[in-house]
Amino acid sequence: MAETALLFARLDAPGADWRGARAHLSVLAREAAELTQWAGASAHDQGEAMSAMLGCRHDYSGDRDTYDDLRNVNLIRVTERRRGMPIGLGVIWLHCAEVAGWDCYGINFPGHFILGLDGDDGQAILDVFSGGKILNIEDLDAMISRVDETHRPRATSQGELMPRLSGRMSKRDVLVRLQRNIAFRREQGGDTAGALRCVEDMLRIAPGDIGLWQEAVVLNQRLDQMAAAVRCMGRVVALIPPGKDADLARAAMRRLRSSLN
């Protein structure tokens, strides 16, 4: 996964030192492999070992001062600055955990990328933006409240067991979420062409994602690239399941085709 993220980073920043980033990732991999000699099989111990390696030894942490800086989701820049958004840092944590042979994965949590780590003591939830802090129920409630103002943190009793979080993300899911962050910020900054390039990069690894094809339709329309918009809408029509949504997609396709005449 880190190698693919590095390729995306090279597309995003062609002049960046990708060789230096690759060499650094190799150093991290060697150190992660050594962690298995003493970290044990406990998820909490493994999480703390990874935190000590990445947070203390290599100074990785969340960028709270310039959070929306695009460098925070470009893997080359993250390795250079040792700073990033949760998803940018998460790729590095997942890279190291995979080398160590630990069962670590992204969790599809709203508004903030977190990791799950399974061990002999169950599941630990890690916030890589905060240096790998192991989260409890109150932490998760607070994170949801920041995203959903209608959410009320629930009362918890002392000693209450942490619920197991599902929503396990595949490597592809993590990479798409990484790129979505770039596309969103480019679009917000008025770089529609850059956002479209990012969506097209995502479609290289997720060609069956209807939502991405729909985003490509919208971005091509904004750039007045109607023929490309029609081609992308054709993929939406081909992929969408039969039903009301499929009928709406075909109607949109007809409207787009008529705009070419």
VOPAGU-2260 file (C-alpha; in pm, 1 decimal, decimal comma):
REM VOPAGU-2260
SITE   aa  ch    i         X         Y         Z
SITE  MET   A    0       0,0       0,0       0,0
SITE  ALA   A    1     279,8     244,2      84,8
SITE  GLU   A    2     438,1     182,2    -256,0
SITE  THR   A    3     111,4     271,4    -431,4
SITE  ALA   A    4      69,1     580,3    -212,7
SITE  LEU   A    5     423,6     677,3    -308,4
SITE  LEU   A    6     331,5     651,8    -677,6
SITE  PHE   A    7      30,0     876,3    -618,6
SITE  ALA   A    8     255,9    1121,0    -435,5
SITE  ARG   A    9     493,6    1130,6    -733,7
SITE  LEU   A   10     202,4    1214,0    -964,7
SITE  ASP   A   11      92,3    1486,3    -724,6
SITE  ALA   A   12     442,2    1634,6    -677,9
SITE  PRO   A   13     665,0    1528,9    -971,0
SITE  GLY   A   14     963,7    1726,8    -846,0
SITE  ALA   A   15     965,2    1580,7    -494,6
SITE  ASP   A   16    1237,5    1345,4    -372,4
SITE  TRP   A   17    1053,4    1015,4    -403,3
SITE  ARG   A   18    1375,8     816,1    -377,1
SITE  GLY   A   19    1447,0     970,5     -38,0
SITE  ALA   A   20    1093,1     883,7      72,2
SITE  ARG   A   21    1132,5     524,2     -45,5
SITE  ALA   A   22    1463,7     491,8     138,5
SITE  HIS   A   23    1302,7     626,2     455,4
SITE  LEU   A   24    1013,3     381,4     426,1
SITE  SER   A   25    1270,8     100,9     401,6
SITE  VAL   A   26    1435,5     222,9     724,0
SITE  LEU   A   27    1096,6     224,0     896,0
SITE  ALA   A   28    1027,1    -126,5     767,1
SITE  ARG   A   29    1351,6    -262,4     911,4
SITE  GLU   A   30    1282,1    -102,9    1248,1
SITE  ALA   A   31     922,6    -229,6    1245,1
SITE  ALA   A   32    1044,9    -583,5    1183,7
SITE  GLU   A   33    1264,3    -553,0    1493,1
SITE  LEU   A   34     965,7    -454,3    1708,3
SITE  THR   A   35     833,5    -808,6    1691,3
SITE  GLN   A   36    1125,2    -927,1    1906,2
SITE  TRP   A   37     993,6    -753,4    2216,5
SITE  ALA   A   38     646,6    -604,0    2161,0
SITE  GLY   A   39     457,2    -928,8    2222,5
SITE  ALA   A   40     107,9   -1023,3    2107,6
SITE  SER   A   41     -94,1    -763,6    2299,8
SITE  ALA   A   42    -260,8    -497,8    2083,3
SITE  HIS   A   43    -193,7    -234,3    2349,0
SITE  ASP   A   44     175,5    -327,7    2366,2
SITE  GLN   A   45     205,5    -331,0    1988,0
SITE  GLY   A   46      36,9       9,7    1963,3
SITE  GLU   A   47     268,3     158,5    2224,6
SITE  ALA   A   48     573,5       7,2    2053,2
SITE  MET   A   49     473,1     159,8    1719,5
SITE  SER   A   50     403,7     492,6    1889,3
SITE  ALA   A   51     750,3     491,8    2046,7
SITE  MET   A   52     913,3     413,2    1713,2
SITE  LEU   A   53     722,5     657,3    1490,9
SITE  GLY   A   54     629,6     926,9    1739,8
SITE  CYS   A   55     935,2     942,4    1962,7
SITE  ARG   A   56    1222,3     812,8    1750,0
SITE  HIS   A   57    1111,3     960,1    1417,4
SITE  ASP   A   58     898,7    1252,3    1542,5
SITE  TYR   A   59     584,3    1177,0    1339,9
SITE  SER   A   60     278,5    1370,4    1457,5
SITE  GLY   A   61     -34,6    1542,5    1332,2
SITE  ASP   A   62      -5,0    1884,3    1171,4
SITE  ARG   A   63    -239,3    2094,7    1382,8
SITE  ASP   A   64    -105,7    2430,6    1262,6
SITE  THR   A   65    -154,0    2388,9     886,4
SITE  TYR   A   66    -396,3    2096,0     879,6
SITE  ASP   A   67    -535,4    2158,1     529,2
SITE  ASP   A   68    -193,1    2187,0     366,7
SITE  LEU   A   69    -186,2    1940,7      77,0
SITE  ARG   A   70     159,5    1827,1     186,3
SITE  ASN   A   71     -16,2    1651,1     474,7
SITE  VAL   A   72    -163,8    1392,0     237,8
SITE  ASN   A   73     130,4    1352,5       1,3
SITE  LEU   A   74     335,5    1059,4     128,0
SITE  ILE   A   75     665,3    1205,7       6,0
SITE  ARG   A   76     600,6    1532,9     188,1
SITE  VAL   A   77     476,1    1354,2     499,3
SITE  THR   A   78     802,3    1160,9     524,7
SITE  GLU   A   79    1003,3    1481,0     469,7
SITE  ARG   A   80     817,6    1688,6     728,1
SITE  ARG   A   81     719,1    1407,7     967,2
SITE  ARG   A   82     379,0    1577,3     977,9
SITE  GLY   A   83      47,8    1492,8     821,2
SITE  MET   A   84    -327,5    1449,8     837,7
SITE  PRO   A   85    -462,0    1133,4    1001,3
SITE  ILE   A   86    -489,3     951,0     667,7
SITE  GLY   A   87    -139,5    1057,7     555,6
SITE  LEU   A   88      14,4     935,8     880,8
SITE  GLY   A   89    -207,6     627,7     878,7
SITE  VAL   A   90     -50,1     495,0     559,6
SITE  ILE   A   91     289,7     496,2     731,2
SITE  TRP   A   92     155,5     324,6    1043,1
SITE  LEU   A   93     -14,9      58,1     831,3
SITE  HIS   A   94     305,9       8,2     632,4
SITE  CYS   A   95     503,4     -56,0     951,3
SITE  ALA   A   96     236,9    -278,6    1109,1
SITE  GLU   A   97     220,9    -492,1     795,6
SITE  VAL   A   98     597,0    -546,6     802,5
SITE  ALA   A   99     573,5    -640,7    1170,7
SITE  GLY   A  100     302,9    -893,6    1084,7
SITE  TRP   A  101      43,2    -729,5    1306,9
SITE  ASP   A  102    -329,4    -721,3    1233,6
SITE  CYS   A  103    -371,3    -347,1    1182,6
SITE  TYR   A  104    -629,8    -180,1     957,9
SITE  GLY   A  105    -807,6     144,8     885,9
SITE  ILE   A  106   -1152,2     198,8    1034,8
SITE  ASN   A  107   -1420,2     380,2     836,3
SITE  PHE   A  108   -1489,0     634,0    1110,7
SITE  PRO   A  109   -1663,2     964,2    1027,1
SITE  GLY   A  110   -1446,8    1273,2     992,5
SITE  HIS   A  111   -1124,8    1130,8    1135,8
SITE  PHE   A  112    -914,4     840,0    1015,9
SITE  ILE   A  113    -827,2     595,2    1294,4
SITE  LEU   A  114    -670,2     251,0    1310,8
SITE  GLY   A  115    -777,6     -75,7    1463,0
SITE  LEU   A  116    -517,4    -317,9    1595,7
SITE  ASP   A  117    -612,1    -672,6    1695,7
SITE  GLY   A  118    -406,3    -872,7    1943,1
SITE  ASP   A  119    -440,2   -1135,3    2211,8
SITE  ASP   A  120    -608,7    -878,1    2439,0
SITE  GLY   A  121    -869,8    -778,7    2179,5
SITE  GLN   A  122    -895,5    -463,2    1973,4
SITE  ALA   A  123    -711,4    -136,9    2038,3
SITE  ILE   A  124    -825,0     182,3    1862,1
SITE  LEU   A  125    -539,5     416,0    1772,6
SITE  ASP   A  126    -542,4     785,0    1684,3
SITE  VAL   A  127    -226,9     828,3    1475,9
SITE  PHE   A  128    -284,1    1205,2    1457,1
SITE  SER   A  129    -222,9    1214,7    1831,6
SITE  GLY   A  130      86,2     997,0    1818,9
SITE  GLY   A  131     -93,2     663,5    1835,9
SITE  LYS   A  132    -301,9     743,0    2142,7
SITE  ILE   A  133    -520,3     447,1    2241,4
SITE  LEU   A  134    -876,6     575,6    2235,3
SITE  ASN   A  135   -1154,2     501,1    2483,0
SITE  ILE   A  136   -1531,7     539,1    2459,7
SITE  GLU   A  137   -1525,4     903,7    2566,0
SITE  ASP   A  138   -1264,6     986,9    2302,4
SITE  LEU   A  139   -1475,8     831,8    2024,9
SITE  ASP   A  140   -1790,1    1008,8    2145,3
SITE  ALA   A  141   -1605,9    1341,3    2139,1
SITE  MET   A  142   -1479,8    1275,0    1786,5
SITE  ILE   A  143   -1829,2    1197,2    1659,9
SITE  SER   A  144   -1967,0    1508,3    1831,6
SITE  ARG   A  145   -1722,1    1726,8    1639,4
SITE  VAL   A  146   -1857,2    1585,9    1311,0
SITE  ASP   A  147   -2226,5    1558,6    1406,2
SITE  GLU   A  148   -2354,9    1845,1    1620,3
SITE  THR   A  149   -2672,1    1647,3    1695,6
SITE  HIS   A  150   -2472,9    1366,7    1858,4
SITE  ARG   A  151   -2482,4    1362,1    2235,8
SITE  PRO   A  152   -2205,1    1179,6    2418,7
SITE  ARG   A  153   -2365,2     895,6    2610,3
SITE  ALA   A  154   -2315,2     840,5    2979,3
SITE  THR   A  155   -2062,5     570,3    3057,9
SITE  SER   A  156   -2008,8     375,4    3371,3
SITE  GLN   A  157   -1667,6     316,7    3520,8
SITE  GLY   A  158   -1512,0      -1,2    3389,6
SITE  GLU   A  159   -1744,0     -22,7    3087,3
SITE  LEU   A  160   -1594,4    -238,1    2814,5
SITE  MET   A  161   -1488,6     -70,8    2493,0
SITE  PRO   A  162   -1718,8    -177,3    2207,7
SITE  ARG   A  163   -1548,8    -340,0    1912,4
SITE  LEU   A  164   -1551,9    -109,3    1611,1
SITE  SER   A  165   -1632,3    -255,4    1270,3
SITE  GLY   A  166   -1601,9     -80,6     936,1
SITE  ARG   A  167   -1267,5    -239,8     856,7
SITE  MET   A  168   -1117,4     -78,6     546,0
SITE  SER   A  169    -926,7    -257,9     273,2
SITE  LYS   A  170    -595,2    -122,6     146,5
SITE  ARG   A  171    -776,5       8,4    -159,2
SITE  ASP   A  172   -1030,3     186,3      62,0
SITE  VAL   A  173    -749,0     356,7     252,6
SITE  LEU   A  174    -577,3     471,4     -67,0
SITE  VAL   A  175    -902,7     607,2    -209,4
SITE  ARG   A  176    -971,0     795,2     115,2
SITE  LEU   A  177    -618,6     940,2      96,3
SITE  GLN   A  178    -676,8    1063,0    -258,2
SITE  ARG   A  179   -1025,0    1192,1    -179,7
SITE  ASN   A  180    -867,6    1428,0      71,4
SITE  ILE   A  181    -644,2    1566,6    -202,0
SITE  ALA   A  182    -926,8    1596,6    -456,4
SITE  PHE   A  183   -1155,4    1770,7    -205,7
SITE  ARG   A  184    -895,4    2030,3    -107,0
SITE  ARG   A  185    -797,8    2098,4    -466,6
SITE  GLU   A  186   -1159,9    2153,3    -559,1
SITE  GLN   A  187   -1212,9    2378,1    -255,6
SITE  GLY   A  188    -909,5    2577,3    -364,8
SITE  GLY   A  189   -1047,7    2628,1    -713,8
SITE  ASP   A  190    -816,3    2378,7    -884,1
SITE  THR   A  191   -1085,1    2185,7   -1071,6
SITE  ALA   A  192    -839,9    2035,4   -1320,2
SITE  GLY   A  193    -619,2    1913,2   -1035,3
SITE  ALA   A  194    -918,2    1762,3    -859,1
SITE  LEU   A  195   -1014,9    1579,0   -1178,3
SITE  ARG   A  196    -662,7    1439,0   -1220,2
SITE  CYS   A  197    -681,7    1308,1    -867,0
SITE  VAL   A  198   -1018,7    1141,0    -931,8
SITE  GLU   A  199    -877,8     984,4   -1248,0
SITE  ASP   A  200    -584,8     849,7   -1043,8
SITE  MET   A  201    -831,3     693,0    -800,1
SITE  LEU   A  202   -1017,9     526,6   -1084,6
SITE  ARG   A  203    -695,5     344,9   -1175,6
SITE  ILE   A  204    -729,4     138,3    -857,5
SITE  ALA   A  205   -1108,1     154,5    -812,3
SITE  PRO   A  206   -1260,4     135,8   -1161,7
SITE  GLY   A  207   -1584,1      -3,4   -1023,9
SITE  ASP   A  208   -1653,8     289,9    -789,4
SITE  ILE   A  209   -1970,8     455,2    -919,6
SITE  GLY   A  210   -1924,9     755,9    -693,0
SITE  LEU   A  211   -1586,2     832,9    -845,3
SITE  TRP   A  212   -1725,7     817,0   -1197,8
SITE  GLN   A  213   -2003,3    1054,7   -1090,8
SITE  GLU   A  214   -1743,1    1295,3    -950,6
SITE  ALA   A  215   -1556,9    1274,5   -1280,4
SITE  VAL   A  216   -1878,6    1365,3   -1465,7
SITE  VAL   A  217   -1930,7    1676,1   -1252,5
SITE  LEU   A  218   -1569,1    1792,5   -1275,1
SITE  ASN   A  219   -1557,1    1743,5   -1651,3
SITE  GLN   A  220   -1876,5    1947,1   -1684,4
SITE  ARG   A  221   -1724,7    2229,9   -1482,0
SITE  LEU   A  222   -1426,4    2227,3   -1717,1
SITE  ASP   A  223   -1662,8    2228,6   -2016,4
SITE  GLN   A  224   -1524,0    1892,8   -2128,2
SITE  MET   A  225   -1861,1    1756,1   -2228,5
SITE  ALA   A  226   -1740,4    1463,4   -2440,0
SITE  ALA   A  227   -1537,0    1337,0   -2143,8
SITE  ALA   A  228   -1836,2    1391,0   -1915,1
SITE  VAL   A  229   -2050,0    1176,2   -2147,8
SITE  ARG   A  230   -1788,7     897,9   -2144,9
SITE  CYS   A  231   -1777,1     901,4   -1764,6
SITE  MET   A  232   -2155,6     902,4   -1743,1
SITE  GLY   A  233   -2153,6     597,6   -1968,1
SITE  ARG   A  234   -1949,9     415,9   -1702,8
SITE  VAL   A  235   -2202,7     519,5   -1437,7
SITE  VAL   A  236   -2488,9     378,6   -1647,4
SITE  ALA   A  237   -2295,3      55,8   -1707,5
SITE  LEU   A  238   -2215,4       4,9   -1337,7
SITE  ILE   A  239   -2529,2     118,7   -1158,7
SITE  PRO   A  240   -2772,1    -158,5   -1053,7
SITE  PRO   A  241   -3116,2    -172,8   -1218,1
SITE  GLY   A  242   -3382,9      40,1   -1054,0
SITE  LYS   A  243   -3487,6     402,0   -1006,2
SITE  ASP   A  244   -3128,7     527,3    -979,8
SITE  ALA   A  245   -3041,7     355,7   -1307,9
SITE  ASP   A  246   -3335,0     528,1   -1478,0
SITE  LEU   A  247   -3215,1     865,6   -1345,6
SITE  ALA   A  248   -2861,6     791,8   -1468,0
SITE  ARG   A  249   -2985,9     710,3   -1819,5
SITE  ALA   A  250   -3189,1    1031,5   -1824,0
SITE  ALA   A  251   -2879,3    1228,7   -1720,7
SITE  MET   A  252   -2687,3    1053,7   -1997,3
SITE  ARG   A  253   -2941,4    1165,2   -2255,3
SITE  ARG   A  254   -2920,0    1526,1   -2133,7
SITE  LEU   A  255   -2541,4    1520,9   -2155,1
SITE  ARG   A  256   -2547,1    1378,5   -2507,2
SITE  SER   A  257   -2791,7    1644,8   -2618,0
SITE  SER   A  258   -2549,1    1913,4   -2497,5
SITE  LEU   A  259   -2295,7    1789,1   -2754,7
SITE  ASN   A  260   -2525,1    1872,5   -3044,8
